[in-house]
Structure formats: C-alpha cells, structure tokens
C-alpha cells in the first residue's frame, strides 16, 4: 500500500496516540488475519508502524483486571502468532482465545442462545480478577507474563489450569446464591452485565467442556461453504457420544459450526435433519431445535446492525449485509415450514416487520432528496460560485444504490411496494430532468456555472446507479459536446 510521506506521518501520529493496550490489541488482530490468509488492505504498513510505535514507548505495566480482551481466533485456530514480550494483554487475550467462537457482536441486552455478547467480556474479566478469584488471577497473569516470550503455546498450560479454577469458582459462587435472592442480585451487580448470572454460568459450562469442544473444532473444516448431510451426521455422531457428560454440548457444537459457515443460516439444517421433517413441532422435539432460534437471533442482530448503518447515513457501508439478511430470511422460510402459527413463524414475522419499519424512512426519502438536489433553479436563486454539498451527494448516491439493491430482495423482505415505488420515482425523475440539467449547463453564465456543473455531475452519478455506467458515460460525452459548442459560439461572437 503506497502512501505519501504526509499521510504516513499522520498514521504514525495516530498510532502513537493509542494506548499501549489498544496498540497491542490492534497488532494481535492484524497478525491473526495474516496467519489466516485474510490480511486487510494496507495491513503490512500498519503492522510495521504499530511495531515501531511500540518500540518508542516504555514497556507497559502488567495487565490489570480491567483490560479489554481482543478478538482471538478461537479453539479452532492452529496458527496463532506468538505474542511479544511487550504484549500487555497476553493474560486476558489467552483467556478469551478459547471462548472466541461463543462471542457475538451485539448489544448485551439481546438474547443469543449459546452465545455471549462481546461487550460482556470486559466486565466478566474484571469480576474474575476483582471478586471471584483475585489471588489466582494475579498468579495466572504473572505466570503468563513469564512464559509468553516463548509464544502462546508455552503459556497455554497456564491458561488451561486457570480455566479449571475459574469454572469451579463460578459453580461455587452460583451454588452459594441459588436460594438467596438478595445474594443473587448482589452477585449480578458485581458481574455488571445485563445477563450476568446466565453469562457466567454459560462461561463455566464452555470451560468445562473445553476438551470435547477442542476435539470437535479439529474435526470441522476452517470454512464450510455448504452444510451437507454428511457433515451434519459427523457432528451429530460426535456430540451424541459426549452428551452424557456435557448436556449443553449440543448448543455449543451448533455455535461452533455456525462460526465456520459461509452462510450461517444453514445451521437450521441440523434441526431439519434431526427431525427428518421441516415441521416446527417436530424440529422442536429434537436436541438441535436451538439451531432455528440461533439463526433467528442472528437475523435480528443483522437487522439492528443495518439500522445503525442507516442512522449514520452509511446505507452502503456493508453491501453484503442486506444480502445476508435476505438469504437468512429466505432460508428460514424455504427449509422450515413456517406457514402455520408457531413461535418461530411469529418471530420471523416480527423481524421482517421491524426490517420494513427500519428501511421505510430511508427508502421513501430517496426520491425527495434527488428532486431537491437536481431541481433546475433560476439563476437569481443560485449563489455565485456555489456548488452542491459533496457529502449530501455522496449520501444520496449511496442511498440510490441501496434502494437499487433492495429491489433484488424486496419480495422476501416485505418491502416490495415501497422499494418499487421509490425506485420508479427516481428513475422517472432522472429520465425527464437530465436534459433540463444539460440545457442549464449549456446556457450557464460565469456566476451559476459551478452550481449547474455540480448538479449535472451529481445527476451523472445517480444515473450510473439507476441505468448503468454506459448511460452515465453517454451523458458525460453529451455534456462535453454541448459545452464545447457553446464556447465556440461565444468565441465567434
């Protein structure tokens, strides 16, 4: 990634301003991406500057109990990069490495079967070190600090031993408050997450099942593009052989498989296969029924994520997100019979309804934004030398692209009518007003030329989204010819 000296200096300054903890977390994430063969564009430059920035700072103090964990590769990672002696977050990073597949990037208040909000990790880690087993936590941090220069593999036994102590301590703490409401509320307050007791109980269950889960992780392909019956049978056979010892392994196994799926919605096939039926009541009787609830919760999460993007004016921040929402909704409707009245059908209907509510303001506002920007104004109403706001043009172009993308998925997501209407209005407006913009540009004077040029340039970009790049190129050529002929006429005069 080639950059000029000024940009490189800005990058160095930004990285130097990060805390040592933040630099260590970012460096670990980028290195893990490289090891997985999924480097981010420009990551080589950023890694180099991160290392240089770290070398110019004094070595940080040992990590405190409030250290924010990074996002490790999880139990299936076989190529974890060795940590460096300057890594202040090695203890917390190692602790959460195994738990990575069970985290979900969503608000802590949302329920995800078999998963814990990533935002809950830091409060849980703080509670472990402050209230649960403070002495053991300090000893663990010291041991990891001593061993980590040799790489994560050297320090892994210390993490494994600490897992066992944490799991036992959580079980003991939950048992002690089981019959005391006041003590339960106090414990939940100490942990500090919206689902505090459920979070730590599930954390302990995952840690106790770590050996079984590690074996399962080794059996799964790194990426699963299509969840076949053979793979489902293989996972089911393995989980069935361990179920007498770990009842929750069914859900844990589903979550681990979901983390490897290119299309996570395919997880519902476990339930369909186990029931040998697509009827919800039959699926609900199997131990793999949580697969449907897991996919529905993830679909709801994606809709919330899209809503956040739209509120920020970033309609096309994640173009694949809309497709993933569509594919998950379609997969649920085609592979499970949700035509009747069931809990799952009601959940899907509610999600689709919320999706339509989320998109309606943005979709329906698009034609009005286009009309407001491209309206042909009298010269007296134009401030000399002014142009359209570039940010508004960018946002409107992105929104038109978003509406166009919605057309492909409109029927499945219950937004067909509003999407088709908005797209048609924009299309008709561009078809009938582009000639007027071109004529205005041809006759523009010195005072209003820049504004009319910016209008026409915006129209070209919008047309490229609606009619395609070839149509936009034709408009550009027409404008060039018109302006050139006008200049020749003016010169002769």
Secondary structure, DSSP 4 states (H G I P E B T S, - for coil): ----HHHHHHHHHHHHHS-HHHHHHHHHHHHHHHHTT-PPTTHHHHHHHHHHHHHTSPPPPPP-TTPPP-----TT-S-PPPPPTT-TTHHHHHHHHTTGGGEESS-TTS--TT-EETTHHHHHHHHIIIII-HHHHHHHHHHHHHHGGG-HHHHHHHHHHHHHHHHHHHHHHHHHTTT-HHHHHHHHHHH-STTHHHHHHHHHHHHHTHHHHHHHHHHS-S-BSS--HHHHHHHHHHHHHHTTT-TTHHHHHHHHHHHHBSSGGGGGHHHHHHHTS-BHHHHHTSTTTHHHHHHHHHHHHHHHHHHHHHHTT-TTTTHHHHHHHHHHHHHHHHHSB-SS--HHHHHHHHHHHHHHHHHHHHHHHHHHHHHHHH----GGGSPTT----HHHHHHHHHHHHHHHHHHHHTTTTT-HHHHHHHHHHHHHHHHHHHHHHHHHHHT--TTTHHHHHHHHHHHHHHHHHHT-HHHHHHHHHHHHHHHHHHHHHHHH-
